[in-house]
């Protein structure tokens, strides 16, 4: 061996222990904790993290700078109950029987990852909104909150205090999972609260093309901004409590929202803005190369397998159903593996009181796939109204000044048609040129091959997932019972009797 080669070998041997020490320091010594913070009805308006200047979210922005911003995170459906069911189980809504619908009975057979963690001896807890609206019970009939505490109320004024109390009761050295579900920015809003807070309608740089750009819409958007900022304050309270506990370094903090904003043509729909959600992750001891943006696609069904992997635990051991999602710990470590260029979304029955003809109400079944910049939508019952029959008040859109304006515009107005109108069986949008999904390319000859390829890919994936809708059994979703429908069908005499017997 030459002297030069020998010198290199000696240097490598001397440096290798140092490299090993550096690698060890970059890898958490114990399993991480998880703090999961979820908004109720927020689109991608998390301030600087998503380039939104008219919403100020300094607490979320700080987490984004020290962690990751996901640019292509999706919820599989844009209503609260089925979206959150997907988070808890790692399965798409159409794989969850009744829980595919909004305001359902949650099937006891589907165990949540948090319940599996709790059964395995990990610390789990939470406050605020976990899952709902609907009814969830354990097999013995007792109330169920998925091993995440008593809920703590939908509007926790001091979420940090709740987290502090939880941490005081945790066993030292045992990792914890804590869920905080905010009620913000769910409606109703205080009218013109944005203007009263000093915001200006001119601050909004862009109004989506499916709404008219006028003073009323912009004021409604500013009122929404106030609620998102209230959510950011809750995030700040939780992070401050975490830092005070000394657990911040080895805690994965995720800040996200269950689906898009509660405005016409967003919440409850199957366009990109309804499903495309904000998603920020921070983990000082575990994220490799913090401060970067992640372009790979992830879905809410990927959360359960990610959490289980971080805790080093297999949910099947405690009785969880097979998980459809895929862990994204590789993205946290900046070592992406496999194909993450597509995501599947959809919906079933959103509002049981919006449609006549059935005790449970008819839904508007849709499945869609985003692949690259193309967004393909398949409407299985295009003869139905997407938001419920107009004569019933279009109940599948939250009451708001914007909704009132859309209704008053009349059924021939583009605003009304975008928000409530019937849709063709197939739709295709090129998000690189049309992020608002306004120009349907499904009948454009230049995109004919894309329509065929995406349709086949979507249906193939859904068949593998045993989706009843593509197996010719989709009517089952319309006939699942709902506690809301049951309450509405009760006679005044029964309601009065039930009220008297309540404790």
Number of C-alpha atoms within 10 A of each C-alpha: 5 6 8 8 10 11 11 11 12 10 11 12 11 11 11 11 11 11 12 11 11 11 11 11 12 14 15 17 11 12 17 24 23 22 25 17 23 27 27 25 28 27 24 20 23 30 21 18 25 16 11 17 15 21 23 19 24 18 20 26 19 14 25 26 18 17 25 25 25 23 20 21 22 31 28 32 36 31 32 25 26 34 29 27 26 30 25 23 30 28 23 30 27 27 19 20 18 23 30 28 32 28 25 27 23 27 16 14 12 18 19 24 29 26 22 23 22 19 15 14 11 17 22 23 24 26 24 23 25 25 22 21 18 18 18 20 15 15 11 7 9 9 12 18 21 23 18 21 17 16 18 16 13 16 15 19 13 12 24 20 15 20 24 16 11 18 19 10 9 15 11 8 8 13 21 23 22 22 23 29 29 28 20 25 24 17 18 14 17 13 15 17 18 22 15 12 11 9 19 14 19 11 13 16 9 10 13 11 14 18 20 16 12 10 11 15 19 21 23 22 21 27 24 30 24 24 24 27 22 18 26 25 19 25 25 20 19 23 21 17 20 20 12 11 13 10 15 22 16 22 24 24 24 22 22 25 29 31 31 31 28 26 24 26 26 22 26 30 26 24 25 21 22 27 31 23 27 26 24 24 24 28 24 20 17 23 24 19 13 21 15 15 16 19 14 17 19 25 26 25 27 23 22 24 25 18 22 17 16 17 19 11 16 16 25 13 10 16 15 18 17 12 19 16 21 17 19 23 20 14 18 20 14 15 10 14 10 6 8 16 14 18 20 22 24 26 26 26 29 31 27 28 19 23 23 13 7 11 18 24 22 24 26 22 23 23 24 26 24 23 16 15 15 19 23 27 28 22 22 17 16 16 12 18 20 27 26 26 17 15 9 13 13 22 18 25 24 18 16 17 16 21 22 12 17 22 19 12 14 12 15 9 12 16 23 21 18 19 22 25 18 16 17 14 14 19 20 26 24 20 17 9 10 14 17 17 21 15 14 16 20 21 12 10 10 10 14 13 11 16 23 13 11 20 18 12 13 23 19 13 13 20 13 8 15 13 20 17 20 16 11 9 10 16 14 12 23 21 16 18 18 23 16 19 17 12 11 14 13 12 10 10 9 12 13 11 11 11 10 9 7 6 4
